[in-house]
Amino acid sequence: MQYRRTDQGWFLRLERGEELVETLTRFLADKDVRFGALNAIGAVERPVLGLFSMETREYLKRPFAGGEYELVALTGNVATVEGRPFAHLHALLSDAECRVIGGHLFEAVVAVTCEIELRVFAGEVARRPDAETTLNLLDLGS
């Protein structure tokens, strides 16, 4: 991974073969990012996407094989869960036929590159358990 500090946060370039979510999470912890937003483009392989089901109160995860996928858009935010940085990520991917799939991103391996713009905000925002959904939701304190 390569990165550069900007006046609003960081710009990162992940390398071929790096696991996107794991590498990003490690960077957030190393730089102590506790509140932010991000977007990215690139190409990945072996993504695992998902959808949260209110019926089962679980994520329905689906792995995608079959080669490389264009990372059309990755968007997300950064907060903390139990004091540790956590990136909540959603991805739109396209296959070789330019068909688009999307969902919550659990994992993906960088196939070519992944270029991430990470905006960092002052302070900290935590995610806390929500009784109705069972998810850790943003606690904005308003």
C-alpha positions as a Python dict, from the first residue, in 0.01 Angstrom:
ca = {
    (1, 'M'): (0, 0, 0),
    (2, 'Q'): (105, 354, -71),
    (3, 'Y'): (-50, 660, 92),
    (4, 'R'): (-21, 1035, 110),
    (5, 'R'): (-156, 1281, 365),
    (6, 'T'): (-391, 1547, 230),
    (7, 'D'): (-542, 1854, 393),
    (8, 'Q'): (-867, 1657, 440),
    (9, 'G'): (-729, 1315, 530),
    (10, 'W'): (-547, 1055, 323),
    (11, 'F'): (-522, 920, -29),
    (12, 'L'): (-436, 549, -49),
    (13, 'R'): (-341, 310, -325),
    (14, 'L'): (-377, -57, -240),
    (15, 'E'): (-162, -304, -433),
    (16, 'R'): (-256, -614, -628),
    (17, 'G'): (-311, -908, -391),
    (18, 'E'): (-392, -703, -80),
    (19, 'E'): (-718, -783, 96),
    (20, 'L'): (-911, -456, 75),
    (21, 'V'): (-1112, -454, 398),
    (22, 'E'): (-831, -598, 610),
    (23, 'T'): (-569, -356, 470),
    (24, 'L'): (-798, -55, 511),
    (25, 'T'): (-890, -154, 867),
    (26, 'R'): (-524, -191, 961),
    (27, 'F'): (-447, 154, 811),
    (28, 'L'): (-733, 312, 1008),
    (29, 'A'): (-599, 162, 1331),
    (30, 'D'): (-237, 262, 1253),
    (31, 'K'): (-340, 623, 1185),
    (32, 'D'): (-600, 628, 1466),
    (33, 'V'): (-884, 737, 1234),
    (34, 'R'): (-1198, 751, 1447),
    (35, 'F'): (-1444, 941, 1226),
    (36, 'G'): (-1444, 975, 848),
    (37, 'A'): (-1587, 902, 507),
    (38, 'L'): (-1439, 739, 202),
    (39, 'N'): (-1488, 653, -162),
    (40, 'A'): (-1280, 444, -398),
    (41, 'I'): (-1241, 292, -743),
    (42, 'G'): (-1030, 7, -878),
    (43, 'A'): (-1059, -362, -954),
    (44, 'V'): (-1106, -662, -724),
    (45, 'E'): (-1147, -1037, -729),
    (46, 'R'): (-1317, -1283, -493),
    (47, 'P'): (-1552, -1023, -342),
    (48, 'V'): (-1802, -1117, -73),
    (49, 'L'): (-2111, -896, -74),
    (50, 'G'): (-2412, -901, 150),
    (51, 'L'): (-2750, -770, 252),
    (52, 'F'): (-2880, -734, 606),
    (53, 'S'): (-3211, -913, 656),
    (54, 'M'): (-3444, -761, 914),
    (55, 'E'): (-3639, -1087, 909),
    (56, 'T'): (-3346, -1300, 1029),
    (57, 'R'): (-3139, -1018, 1186),
    (58, 'E'): (-2838, -1153, 997),
    (59, 'Y'): (-2631, -1058, 695),
    (60, 'L'): (-2694, -1275, 392),
    (61, 'K'): (-2345, -1310, 243),
    (62, 'R'): (-2268, -1410, -113),
    (63, 'P'): (-1919, -1479, -248),
    (64, 'F'): (-1851, -1399, -614),
    (65, 'A'): (-1592, -1594, -811),
    (66, 'G'): (-1517, -1586, -1181),
    (67, 'G'): (-1229, -1347, -1219),
    (68, 'E'): (-1192, -974, -1188),
    (69, 'Y'): (-1460, -717, -1116),
    (70, 'E'): (-1435, -347, -1184),
    (71, 'L'): (-1483, -157, -860),
    (72, 'V'): (-1725, 97, -1005),
    (73, 'A'): (-1780, 261, -669),
    (74, 'L'): (-1692, 198, -308),
    (75, 'T'): (-1842, 426, -49),
    (76, 'G'): (-1845, 417, 326),
    (77, 'N'): (-1784, 575, 660),
    (78, 'V'): (-1550, 525, 951),
    (79, 'A'): (-1652, 515, 1315),
    (80, 'T'): (-1547, 309, 1614),
    (81, 'V'): (-1686, -15, 1751),
    (82, 'E'): (-1574, -99, 2104),
    (83, 'G'): (-1301, 164, 2072),
    (84, 'R'): (-1151, 32, 1746),
    (85, 'P'): (-1184, 190, 1400),
    (86, 'F'): (-1447, 24, 1181),
    (87, 'A'): (-1518, 89, 812),
    (88, 'H'): (-1879, 39, 697),
    (89, 'L'): (-1846, -24, 322),
    (90, 'H'): (-2082, -64, 28),
    (91, 'A'): (-1959, -158, -319),
    (92, 'L'): (-2082, -156, -677),
    (93, 'L'): (-1895, -401, -898),
    (94, 'S'): (-1922, -481, -1268),
    (95, 'D'): (-1826, -806, -1439),
    (96, 'A'): (-1677, -866, -1785),
    (97, 'E'): (-2024, -820, -1936),
    (98, 'C'): (-2062, -483, -1757),
    (99, 'R'): (-2339, -621, -1536),
    (100, 'V'): (-2346, -444, -1202),
    (101, 'I'): (-2383, -610, -862),
    (102, 'G'): (-2366, -442, -526),
    (103, 'G'): (-2408, -465, -153),
    (104, 'H'): (-2231, -444, 179),
    (105, 'L'): (-1864, -532, 120),
    (106, 'F'): (-1723, -792, 358),
    (107, 'E'): (-1405, -879, 171),
    (108, 'A'): (-1230, -852, -166),
    (109, 'V'): (-878, -897, -298),
    (110, 'V'): (-730, -615, -504),
    (111, 'A'): (-695, -743, -862),
    (112, 'V'): (-523, -443, -1022),
    (113, 'T'): (-540, -141, -789),
    (114, 'C'): (-769, 29, -542),
    (115, 'E'): (-754, 407, -506),
    (116, 'I'): (-917, 537, -190),
    (117, 'E'): (-997, 893, -90),
    (118, 'L'): (-1034, 898, 289),
    (119, 'R'): (-1170, 1215, 449),
    (120, 'V'): (-1102, 1242, 820),
    (121, 'F'): (-1314, 1448, 1059),
    (122, 'A'): (-1224, 1576, 1405),
    (123, 'G'): (-1334, 1379, 1705),
    (124, 'E'): (-1485, 1035, 1729),
    (125, 'V'): (-1818, 879, 1641),
    (126, 'A'): (-1899, 540, 1788),
    (127, 'R'): (-2131, 265, 1671),
    (128, 'R'): (-2349, 121, 1944),
    (129, 'P'): (-2580, -182, 1955),
    (130, 'D'): (-2936, -111, 1843),
    (131, 'A'): (-3203, -325, 2010),
    (132, 'E'): (-3438, -336, 1712),
    (133, 'T'): (-3192, -423, 1434),
    (134, 'T'): (-2918, -588, 1646),
    (135, 'L'): (-2664, -388, 1441),
    (136, 'N'): (-2402, -145, 1570),
    (137, 'L'): (-2549, 185, 1445),
    (138, 'L'): (-2390, 530, 1441),
    (139, 'D'): (-2444, 720, 1765),
    (140, 'L'): (-2436, 1084, 1656),
    (141, 'G'): (-2554, 1211, 1993),
    (142, 'S'): (-2808, 1456, 1853),
}
